[in-house]
Amino acid sequence: MMTPRHHKALMLSAVLSAIAALAHLACIIGGGDWYRFMGAGEQMAFMAEKGDAYPTIVTSLLCVILLGWSAYALSGAKKLPKLPLLKTGLSAISAVLIFRGISGLFAIFLVNNAYMQSHQTFMLVSSLICLLFGALFLYGTIGVIKSQSTNKAPLSTL
């Protein structure tokens, strides 16, 4: 039996989310230079170099969220058992990623501050990545919703 396309989109979403989680983990391990390279900003890099816990806490939280997104994608692709609120979770993930992508693109053109001026490339690349992730999640989510609605038996009449 062929794997449905929406399952493939969710599998790719899971892999990309896991890679993003590993990239965040690399920042924690690599320290300030890695935070700079990944575009987190000088303040986060400086705090990491000082040994401040804040960058590690924030980056760890993002890592856990990304791994959770990966698990939801795998669940939607039927590679993991069905997770609670699967359709809602996948829909929310899609919405967050698409919102981040669109708002980041708008911010490049509408926000005029020192951070945005020095991080335009990072904002552009990360926004496009979020839009790609969001589109993959959304495509997979729509497929999950459609497949679940077509698999339901009609209610019998009394």
TATA-V454183 format. One record per residue. RES is the residue in one small letter. PHI is phi in whole degrees, 0 to 359 (NA if undefined). BURIAL is + if it has 16 or more other ideal C-beta (glycine too) atoms within 10 Angstrom, else -. Layout:
res=RES phi=PHI burial=BURIAL
res=RES phi=PHI burial=BURIAL
//
This chain:
res=m phi=NA burial=-
res=m phi=285 burial=-
res=t phi=284 burial=-
res=p phi=301 burial=+
res=r phi=301 burial=-
res=h phi=293 burial=+
res=h phi=292 burial=+
res=k phi=297 burial=+
res=a phi=298 burial=+
res=l phi=290 burial=+
res=m phi=295 burial=+
res=l phi=296 burial=+
res=s phi=300 burial=+
res=a phi=296 burial=+
res=v phi=296 burial=-
res=l phi=295 burial=+
res=s phi=295 burial=+
res=a phi=294 burial=+
res=i phi=296 burial=-
res=a phi=297 burial=+
res=a phi=297 burial=+
res=l phi=295 burial=-
res=a phi=296 burial=+
res=h phi=293 burial=+
res=l phi=297 burial=+
res=a phi=299 burial=+
res=c phi=297 burial=+
res=i phi=298 burial=+
res=i phi=288 burial=-
res=g phi=282 burial=-
res=g phi=82 burial=-
res=g phi=306 burial=+
res=d phi=298 burial=-
res=w phi=290 burial=+
res=y phi=300 burial=+
res=r phi=298 burial=+
res=f phi=300 burial=-
res=m phi=278 burial=+
res=g phi=88 burial=-
res=a phi=287 burial=+
res=g phi=105 burial=+
res=e phi=295 burial=-
res=q phi=296 burial=-
res=m phi=296 burial=+
res=a phi=298 burial=+
res=f phi=296 burial=-
res=m phi=297 burial=+
res=a phi=297 burial=+
res=e phi=294 burial=-
res=k phi=285 burial=-
res=g phi=88 burial=-
res=d phi=296 burial=-
res=a phi=284 burial=-
res=y phi=306 burial=-
res=p phi=300 burial=+
res=t phi=293 burial=-
res=i phi=295 burial=-
res=v phi=298 burial=+
res=t phi=292 burial=+
res=s phi=296 burial=-
res=l phi=299 burial=-
res=l phi=298 burial=+
res=c phi=298 burial=+
res=v phi=295 burial=-
res=i phi=299 burial=+
res=l phi=297 burial=+
res=l phi=293 burial=+
res=g phi=297 burial=-
res=w phi=298 burial=+
res=s phi=298 burial=+
res=a phi=297 burial=+
res=y phi=295 burial=+
res=a phi=297 burial=+
res=l phi=296 burial=+
res=s phi=294 burial=+
res=g phi=296 burial=+
res=a phi=274 burial=+
res=k phi=64 burial=-
res=k phi=261 burial=-
res=l phi=232 burial=-
res=p phi=302 burial=-
res=k phi=298 burial=-
res=l phi=274 burial=-
res=p phi=300 burial=-
res=l phi=51 burial=-
res=l phi=303 burial=+
res=k phi=296 burial=-
res=t phi=295 burial=-
res=g phi=298 burial=+
res=l phi=296 burial=+
res=s phi=296 burial=+
res=a phi=295 burial=-
res=i phi=299 burial=+
res=s phi=303 burial=+
res=a phi=297 burial=-
res=v phi=299 burial=+
res=l phi=294 burial=+
res=i phi=293 burial=+
res=f phi=299 burial=-
res=r phi=298 burial=+
res=g phi=296 burial=+
res=i phi=292 burial=-
res=s phi=295 burial=-
res=g phi=295 burial=+
res=l phi=294 burial=+
res=f phi=297 burial=-
res=a phi=299 burial=+
res=i phi=303 burial=+
res=f phi=265 burial=-
res=l phi=255 burial=-
res=v phi=262 burial=-
res=n phi=241 burial=-
res=n phi=221 burial=-
res=a phi=298 burial=-
res=y phi=300 burial=-
res=m phi=296 burial=-
res=q phi=295 burial=-
res=s phi=271 burial=-
res=h phi=234 burial=+
res=q phi=299 burial=-
res=t phi=296 burial=-
res=f phi=301 burial=+
res=m phi=296 burial=+
res=l phi=295 burial=-
res=v phi=296 burial=-
res=s phi=293 burial=+
res=s phi=292 burial=+
res=l phi=294 burial=-
res=i phi=298 burial=+
res=c phi=298 burial=+
res=l phi=295 burial=+
res=l phi=297 burial=-
res=f phi=303 burial=+
res=g phi=299 burial=+
res=a phi=295 burial=+
res=l phi=297 burial=+
res=f phi=298 burial=+
res=l phi=296 burial=+
res=y phi=301 burial=+
res=g phi=296 burial=+
res=t phi=296 burial=+
res=i phi=300 burial=-
res=g phi=297 burial=+
res=v phi=297 burial=+
res=i phi=297 burial=+
res=k phi=296 burial=-
res=s phi=292 burial=-
res=q phi=287 burial=-
res=s phi=285 burial=-
res=t phi=279 burial=-
res=n phi=274 burial=-
res=k phi=281 burial=-
res=a phi=283 burial=-
res=p phi=295 burial=-
res=l phi=290 burial=-
res=s phi=280 burial=-
res=t phi=269 burial=-
res=l phi=269 burial=-
//
